[in-house]
Amino acid sequence: MLKAFIVEDEPLARDELKYLLKRSRQAEVIGEAEGIEGAIRDIPSLKPDLVFMDIELADGTGLQLAKQLAGLDPAPTLIFATAYDEFALQAFESYAFDYLLKPFNEKRIRQTLDRLNKVRKAGERETRTKPPHRNGAEQTGKLAVEIDDRIVLIDRDSILFIGLIEGKTIIKTEENEYKMGDPLIVFERKLDPRSFLRVHRGFIVNVIHIAEIQPWFNSTYNLIMSDGSNIPVSRTYVKELKQLIGF
C-alpha cells in the first residue's frame, strides 16, 4: 500500500481527500500539514511515497514546496490537488505526477493511484530483471511507451527530445509526435545517459540531434535540434551539457 502525505490548509478538503484515499484501499495517509513549514518538518522523516498538495497553502504555494521536496532522497511522487487549473503547466514542470482539480472525483483519484502503482511495478520489474548498466532501450534500440492502451515501440535514435508541453509529456521523433501522461522522470530512467541528457526541468534531448548551441542570457543556452526545434538549457544543466558535448 502506498504511503501518502497531504498538504492542505482547508480542513474539510483534507478530510475529504483522506476519506477517498482510504476508500481506494491503495493508499494510507501517514501524515498531513497545513503548509510548507509542517510539510518540510515531517516529510523527510516519514518518507511518504506520494504527497498530495494544494497550490495555495497557509504559508506559501505548493509550487514552492515542490521545489524543496525535489531535493529529498528518495523524493516522493508529487500530486497537486487544487481548485486552480491555470497552474497545471508549472506543476508538471515541477515534476508533478498528476494534477487533480477540486471538487475531488473518486474515480479520478483511483485512476491516478492505479497509474502510479503501474509505474512503480514497472520500475521494480526493470530493476529485478535487467543486467547491470543496461536497460531495455540499450538492448533493443527501442523505447516502449503506452499510448491509449497500446504499447508503441519507438526507435531510440529517432527521438529528438522529450518535453513537457502544455501539461503533456511529448516524445518528438524525426517522423512523429507522441503525447502521454507519464512524467519525464519515467523516461529519464529508461534512456542511456550517454546519449540522452536533461537540459531543463521540462526537457530531455538526444545529443545526436543537436544541430547548434546558441548562447543565451545569464549563462544559459538554446539548443537548435535537427528539425529546427528550439530547446532551452537552464543554468542547472549547463555544466553537464558542456561535459557531454565537450565545448
C-alpha positions as YAML, in Angstrom:
chain: A
units: angstrom
residues:
- id: 1
  name: MET
  ca: [0.00, 0.00, 0.00]
- id: 2
  name: LEU
  ca: [1.20, 3.49, -0.90]
- id: 3
  name: LYS
  ca: [2.10, 5.85, 1.94]
- id: 4
  name: ALA
  ca: [0.57, 9.29, 1.39]
- id: 5
  name: PHE
  ca: [1.11, 12.71, 2.95]
- id: 6
  name: ILE
  ca: [-1.41, 15.55, 2.47]
- id: 7
  name: VAL
  ca: [-0.52, 19.26, 2.45]
- id: 8
  name: GLU
  ca: [-3.78, 21.24, 2.52]
- id: 9
  name: ASP
  ca: [-4.81, 24.27, 4.57]
- id: 10
  name: GLU
  ca: [-8.57, 23.62, 4.30]
- id: 11
  name: PRO
  ca: [-9.60, 21.02, 6.93]
- id: 12
  name: LEU
  ca: [-12.71, 19.92, 5.01]
- id: 13
  name: ALA
  ca: [-10.77, 19.34, 1.81]
- id: 14
  name: ARG
  ca: [-8.08, 17.50, 3.76]
- id: 15
  name: ASP
  ca: [-10.67, 15.24, 5.40]
- id: 16
  name: GLU
  ca: [-12.39, 14.54, 2.08]
- id: 17
  name: LEU
  ca: [-9.13, 13.53, 0.43]
- id: 18
  name: LYS
  ca: [-8.22, 11.28, 3.37]
- id: 19
  name: TYR
  ca: [-11.63, 9.62, 3.10]
- id: 20
  name: LEU
  ca: [-11.33, 9.00, -0.64]
- id: 21
  name: LEU
  ca: [-7.80, 7.62, -0.30]
- id: 22
  name: LYS
  ca: [-8.97, 5.25, 2.42]
- id: 23
  name: ARG
  ca: [-11.84, 4.08, 0.20]
- id: 24
  name: SER
  ca: [-9.39, 3.38, -2.61]
- id: 25
  name: ARG
  ca: [-7.58, 0.77, -0.47]
- id: 26
  name: GLN
  ca: [-4.43, 1.72, -2.34]
- id: 27
  name: ALA
  ca: [-3.05, 4.46, -0.11]
- id: 28
  name: GLU
  ca: [-2.63, 5.05, 3.62]
- id: 29
  name: VAL
  ca: [-2.35, 8.64, 4.87]
- id: 30
  name: ILE
  ca: [0.62, 8.72, 7.24]
- id: 31
  name: GLY
  ca: [0.78, 12.47, 7.81]
- id: 32
  name: GLU
  ca: [-0.68, 15.86, 7.00]
- id: 33
  name: ALA
  ca: [0.21, 19.53, 7.21]
- id: 34
  name: GLU
  ca: [-1.40, 22.90, 6.57]
- id: 35
  name: GLY
  ca: [1.60, 24.45, 4.86]
- id: 36
  name: ILE
  ca: [5.21, 24.33, 3.79]
- id: 37
  name: GLU
  ca: [6.73, 24.53, 7.27]
- id: 38
  name: GLY
  ca: [4.91, 21.48, 8.60]
- id: 39
  name: ALA
  ca: [5.49, 19.52, 5.39]
- id: 40
  name: ILE
  ca: [9.24, 20.17, 5.35]
- id: 41
  name: ARG
  ca: [9.44, 19.24, 9.03]
- id: 42
  name: ASP
  ca: [7.63, 15.88, 8.72]
- id: 43
  name: ILE
  ca: [8.06, 14.54, 5.19]
- id: 44
  name: PRO
  ca: [11.82, 13.76, 5.37]
- id: 45
  name: SER
  ca: [11.35, 11.54, 8.42]
- id: 46
  name: LEU
  ca: [8.05, 9.92, 7.40]
- id: 47
  name: LYS
  ca: [9.29, 9.21, 3.84]
- id: 48
  name: PRO
  ca: [5.88, 9.01, 2.12]
- id: 49
  name: ASP
  ca: [5.63, 7.50, -1.35]
- id: 50
  name: LEU
  ca: [3.45, 10.36, -2.57]
- id: 51
  name: VAL
  ca: [2.49, 13.85, -1.47]
- id: 52
  name: PHE
  ca: [-0.83, 15.48, -2.31]
- id: 53
  name: MET
  ca: [-0.56, 19.27, -2.16]
- id: 54
  name: ASP
  ca: [-2.72, 22.28, -2.85]
- id: 55
  name: ILE
  ca: [-1.46, 25.28, -4.82]
- id: 56
  name: GLU
  ca: [-2.48, 27.87, -2.22]
- id: 57
  name: LEU
  ca: [-1.16, 26.96, 1.24]
- id: 58
  name: ALA
  ca: [-1.15, 28.68, 4.61]
- id: 59
  name: ASP
  ca: [2.44, 29.88, 4.27]
- id: 60
  name: GLY
  ca: [3.23, 29.80, 0.55]
- id: 61
  name: THR
  ca: [2.44, 27.75, -2.54]
- id: 62
  name: GLY
  ca: [2.59, 24.13, -3.48]
- id: 63
  name: LEU
  ca: [4.95, 25.04, -6.31]
- id: 64
  name: GLN
  ca: [7.44, 26.38, -3.75]
- id: 65
  name: LEU
  ca: [7.08, 23.22, -1.69]
- id: 66
  name: ALA
  ca: [7.59, 21.04, -4.77]
- id: 67
  name: LYS
  ca: [10.99, 22.64, -5.39]
- id: 68
  name: GLN
  ca: [12.09, 21.85, -1.84]
- id: 69
  name: LEU
  ca: [10.84, 18.27, -1.93]
- id: 70
  name: ALA
  ca: [12.65, 17.60, -5.21]
- id: 71
  name: GLY
  ca: [15.93, 17.59, -3.29]
- id: 72
  name: LEU
  ca: [14.95, 14.72, -0.97]
- id: 73
  name: ASP
  ca: [16.40, 11.25, -1.42]
- id: 74
  name: PRO
  ca: [14.22, 9.44, -2.14]
- id: 75
  name: ALA
  ca: [11.95, 12.19, -3.44]
- id: 76
  name: PRO
  ca: [8.21, 11.47, -3.07]
- id: 77
  name: THR
  ca: [5.86, 11.43, -6.03]
- id: 78
  name: LEU
  ca: [4.08, 14.80, -6.20]
- id: 79
  name: ILE
  ca: [0.38, 15.16, -6.97]
- id: 80
  name: PHE
  ca: [-1.27, 18.57, -6.98]
- id: 81
  name: ALA
  ca: [-4.87, 18.67, -5.73]
- id: 82
  name: THR
  ca: [-6.28, 22.14, -6.20]
- id: 83
  name: ALA
  ca: [-9.14, 24.32, -7.42]
- id: 84
  name: TYR
  ca: [-6.82, 26.27, -9.75]
- id: 85
  name: ASP
  ca: [-6.45, 24.80, -13.22]
- id: 86
  name: GLU
  ca: [-4.17, 27.57, -14.53]
- id: 87
  name: PHE
  ca: [-1.07, 26.25, -12.71]
- id: 88
  name: ALA
  ca: [-1.03, 22.82, -14.39]
- id: 89
  name: LEU
  ca: [1.93, 23.54, -16.68]
- id: 90
  name: GLN
  ca: [4.04, 24.90, -13.82]
- id: 91
  name: ALA
  ca: [3.10, 21.88, -11.73]
- id: 92
  name: PHE
  ca: [4.26, 19.41, -14.37]
- id: 93
  name: GLU
  ca: [7.46, 21.40, -14.83]
- id: 94
  name: SER
  ca: [7.98, 20.78, -11.09]
- id: 95
  name: TYR
  ca: [7.91, 17.01, -11.78]
- id: 96
  name: ALA
  ca: [4.30, 16.55, -10.73]
- id: 97
  name: PHE
  ca: [2.93, 13.10, -11.48]
- id: 98
  name: ASP
  ca: [-0.65, 14.35, -11.77]
- id: 99
  name: TYR
  ca: [-2.86, 17.39, -11.31]
- id: 100
  name: LEU
  ca: [-6.27, 16.87, -9.69]
- id: 101
  name: LEU
  ca: [-8.98, 19.50, -9.59]
- id: 102
  name: LYS
  ca: [-11.43, 20.17, -6.78]
- id: 103
  name: PRO
  ca: [-14.08, 19.09, -6.06]
- id: 104
  name: PHE
  ca: [-12.36, 15.73, -5.83]
- id: 105
  name: ASN
  ca: [-13.63, 12.94, -8.07]
- id: 106
  name: GLU
  ca: [-13.26, 9.48, -6.56]
- id: 107
  name: LYS
  ca: [-12.89, 7.78, -9.94]
- id: 108
  name: ARG
  ca: [-10.19, 10.26, -10.99]
- id: 109
  name: ILE
  ca: [-8.22, 9.64, -7.78]
- id: 110
  name: ARG
  ca: [-8.41, 5.88, -8.31]
- id: 111
  name: GLN
  ca: [-7.10, 6.32, -11.86]
- id: 112
  name: THR
  ca: [-4.14, 8.31, -10.56]
- id: 113
  name: LEU
  ca: [-3.30, 5.68, -7.94]
- id: 114
  name: ASP
  ca: [-3.71, 2.87, -10.48]
- id: 115
  name: ARG
  ca: [-1.33, 4.60, -12.86]
- id: 116
  name: LEU
  ca: [1.20, 5.31, -10.12]
- id: 117
  name: ASN
  ca: [1.16, 1.69, -8.97]
- id: 118
  name: LYS
  ca: [1.63, 0.59, -12.57]
- id: 119
  name: VAL
  ca: [4.68, 2.84, -13.00]
- id: 120
  name: ARG
  ca: [6.19, 1.69, -9.69]
- id: 121
  name: LYS
  ca: [5.71, -2.00, -10.52]
- id: 122
  name: ALA
  ca: [7.25, -1.50, -13.95]
- id: 123
  name: GLY
  ca: [10.26, 0.14, -12.31]
- id: 124
  name: GLU
  ca: [10.61, -2.74, -9.84]
- id: 125
  name: ARG
  ca: [10.49, -5.32, -12.65]
- id: 126
  name: GLU
  ca: [13.11, -3.34, -14.56]
- id: 127
  name: THR
  ca: [15.41, -3.32, -11.54]
- id: 128
  name: ARG
  ca: [14.99, -7.05, -10.90]
- id: 129
  name: THR
  ca: [15.34, -8.36, -14.44]
- id: 130
  name: LYS
  ca: [17.80, -6.15, -16.29]
- id: 131
  name: PRO
  ca: [21.57, -6.72, -16.27]
- id: 132
  name: PRO
  ca: [23.71, -4.01, -14.63]
- id: 133
  name: HIS
  ca: [24.19, -0.81, -16.62]
- id: 134
  name: ARG
  ca: [21.90, -1.93, -19.45]
- id: 135
  name: ASN
  ca: [18.24, -1.14, -19.92]
- id: 136
  name: GLY
  ca: [15.63, -2.18, -22.46]
- id: 137
  name: ALA
  ca: [16.31, 0.74, -24.76]
- id: 138
  name: GLU
  ca: [20.03, -0.11, -24.86]
- id: 139
  name: GLN
  ca: [19.44, -3.80, -25.55]
- id: 140
  name: THR
  ca: [16.83, -3.47, -28.30]
- id: 141
  name: GLY
  ca: [17.28, 0.07, -29.58]
- id: 142
  name: LYS
  ca: [13.58, 0.58, -28.84]
- id: 143
  name: LEU
  ca: [11.68, 2.53, -26.20]
- id: 144
  name: ALA
  ca: [8.33, 1.01, -25.24]
- id: 145
  name: VAL
  ca: [5.66, 3.58, -24.34]
- id: 146
  name: GLU
  ca: [1.98, 3.13, -23.54]
- id: 147
  name: ILE
  ca: [-0.34, 5.35, -25.57]
- id: 148
  name: ASP
  ca: [-4.13, 4.96, -25.38]
- id: 149
  name: ASP
  ca: [-3.86, 1.37, -24.11]
- id: 150
  name: ARG
  ca: [-1.39, 0.48, -26.88]
- id: 151
  name: ILE
  ca: [2.30, -0.30, -26.49]
- id: 152
  name: VAL
  ca: [4.26, 1.62, -29.11]
- id: 153
  name: LEU
  ca: [7.91, 0.81, -29.79]
- id: 154
  name: ILE
  ca: [9.90, 3.91, -30.73]
- id: 155
  name: ASP
  ca: [13.38, 3.78, -32.25]
- id: 156
  name: ARG
  ca: [15.63, 5.33, -29.63]
- id: 157
  name: ASP
  ca: [17.90, 7.01, -32.15]
- id: 158
  name: SER
  ca: [14.93, 8.67, -33.88]
- id: 159
  name: ILE
  ca: [13.95, 10.56, -30.71]
- id: 160
  name: LEU
  ca: [14.86, 14.25, -30.91]
- id: 161
  name: PHE
  ca: [13.64, 15.26, -27.49]
- id: 162
  name: ILE
  ca: [11.13, 14.52, -24.73]
- id: 163
  name: GLY
  ca: [9.45, 17.54, -23.20]
- id: 164
  name: LEU
  ca: [6.65, 18.89, -21.06]
- id: 165
  name: ILE
  ca: [4.44, 20.98, -23.31]
- id: 166
  name: GLU
  ca: [1.05, 22.33, -22.20]
- id: 167
  name: GLY
  ca: [0.86, 19.82, -19.36]
- id: 168
  name: LYS
  ca: [1.58, 16.75, -21.52]
- id: 169
  name: THR
  ca: [4.75, 14.76, -21.98]
- id: 170
  name: ILE
  ca: [5.72, 14.84, -25.65]
- id: 171
  name: ILE
  ca: [8.12, 12.46, -27.36]
- id: 172
  name: LYS
  ca: [9.23, 14.12, -30.60]
- id: 173
  name: THR
  ca: [10.83, 11.88, -33.21]
- id: 174
  name: GLU
  ca: [12.01, 12.53, -36.75]
- id: 175
  name: GLU
  ca: [8.65, 11.42, -38.12]
- id: 176
  name: ASN
  ca: [6.06, 11.59, -35.33]
- id: 177
  name: GLU
  ca: [4.99, 13.19, -32.07]
- id: 178
  name: TYR
  ca: [3.58, 11.14, -29.19]
- id: 179
  name: LYS
  ca: [1.62, 12.53, -26.23]
- id: 180
  name: MET
  ca: [1.26, 10.77, -22.88]
- id: 181
  name: GLY
  ca: [0.69, 11.40, -19.19]
- id: 182
  name: ASP
  ca: [3.84, 9.84, -17.69]
- id: 183
  name: PRO
  ca: [6.29, 12.31, -16.13]
- id: 184
  name: LEU
  ca: [9.74, 12.93, -17.61]
- id: 185
  name: ILE
  ca: [11.48, 11.03, -14.84]
- id: 186
  name: VAL
  ca: [9.96, 7.76, -16.12]
- id: 187
  name: PHE
  ca: [11.73, 8.15, -19.47]
- id: 188
  name: GLU
  ca: [14.91, 9.57, -17.99]
- id: 189
  name: ARG
  ca: [15.38, 6.31, -16.08]
- id: 190
  name: LYS
  ca: [14.92, 4.21, -19.22]
- id: 191
  name: LEU
  ca: [17.30, 6.02, -21.57]
- id: 192
  name: ASP
  ca: [21.07, 5.84, -21.89]
- id: 193
  name: PRO
  ca: [22.56, 8.91, -20.12]
- id: 194
  name: ARG
  ca: [25.45, 8.86, -22.62]
- id: 195
  name: SER
  ca: [23.00, 9.86, -25.36]
- id: 196
  name: PHE
  ca: [20.05, 11.46, -23.59]
- id: 197
  name: LEU
  ca: [20.56, 14.45, -21.34]
- id: 198
  name: ARG
  ca: [18.16, 16.51, -19.25]
- id: 199
  name: VAL
  ca: [18.84, 20.14, -20.10]
- id: 200
  name: HIS
  ca: [15.87, 21.74, -18.39]
- id: 201
  name: ARG
  ca: [13.23, 20.75, -15.85]
- id: 202
  name: GLY
  ca: [10.92, 20.27, -18.80]
- id: 203
  name: PHE
  ca: [13.20, 18.77, -21.47]
- id: 204
  name: ILE
  ca: [15.42, 15.77, -22.21]
- id: 205
  name: VAL
  ca: [17.32, 15.85, -25.52]
- id: 206
  name: ASN
  ca: [19.03, 13.28, -27.68]
- id: 207
  name: VAL
  ca: [22.51, 14.77, -28.14]
- id: 208
  name: ILE
  ca: [23.00, 13.24, -31.59]
- id: 209
  name: HIS
  ca: [20.20, 15.50, -32.86]
- id: 210
  name: ILE
  ca: [21.63, 18.78, -31.52]
- id: 211
  name: ALA
  ca: [22.44, 20.85, -34.61]
- id: 212
  name: GLU
  ca: [23.50, 24.10, -32.94]
- id: 213
  name: ILE
  ca: [24.12, 25.54, -29.45]
- id: 214
  name: GLN
  ca: [23.29, 29.24, -29.13]
- id: 215
  name: PRO
  ca: [24.42, 31.33, -26.11]
- id: 216
  name: TRP
  ca: [21.51, 32.97, -24.29]
- id: 217
  name: PHE
  ca: [21.25, 35.35, -21.35]
- id: 218
  name: ASN
  ca: [22.56, 34.69, -17.81]
- id: 219
  name: SER
  ca: [24.97, 31.98, -18.96]
- id: 220
  name: THR
  ca: [22.21, 29.79, -20.41]
- id: 221
  name: TYR
  ca: [21.88, 28.34, -23.90]
- id: 222
  name: ASN
  ca: [19.32, 27.43, -26.53]
- id: 223
  name: LEU
  ca: [19.64, 24.18, -28.46]
- id: 224
  name: ILE
  ca: [18.59, 24.06, -32.10]
- id: 225
  name: MET
  ca: [17.62, 20.49, -32.88]
- id: 226
  name: SER
  ca: [17.93, 18.81, -36.27]
- id: 227
  name: ASP
  ca: [14.26, 19.52, -37.05]
- id: 228
  name: GLY
  ca: [14.62, 23.20, -36.11]
- id: 229
  name: SER
  ca: [13.05, 22.88, -32.65]
- id: 230
  name: ASN
  ca: [14.34, 25.33, -30.06]
- id: 231
  name: ILE
  ca: [15.07, 23.77, -26.63]
- id: 232
  name: PRO
  ca: [16.14, 25.89, -23.61]
- id: 233
  name: VAL
  ca: [19.06, 24.88, -21.39]
- id: 234
  name: SER
  ca: [18.75, 26.09, -17.81]
- id: 235
  name: ARG
  ca: [21.80, 27.08, -15.76]
- id: 236
  name: THR
  ca: [21.39, 23.97, -13.58]
- id: 237
  name: TYR
  ca: [22.27, 21.70, -16.51]
- id: 238
  name: VAL
  ca: [24.84, 23.77, -18.41]
- id: 239
  name: LYS
  ca: [27.84, 22.04, -16.78]
- id: 240
  name: GLU
  ca: [26.57, 18.56, -17.70]
- id: 241
  name: LEU
  ca: [25.89, 19.67, -21.27]
- id: 242
  name: LYS
  ca: [29.40, 21.07, -21.63]
- id: 243
  name: GLN
  ca: [30.96, 17.91, -20.23]
- id: 244
  name: LEU
  ca: [28.98, 15.64, -22.51]
- id: 245
  name: ILE
  ca: [29.34, 17.67, -25.71]
- id: 246
  name: GLY
  ca: [32.84, 18.95, -24.94]
- id: 247
  name: PHE
  ca: [32.66, 22.70, -25.51]
...
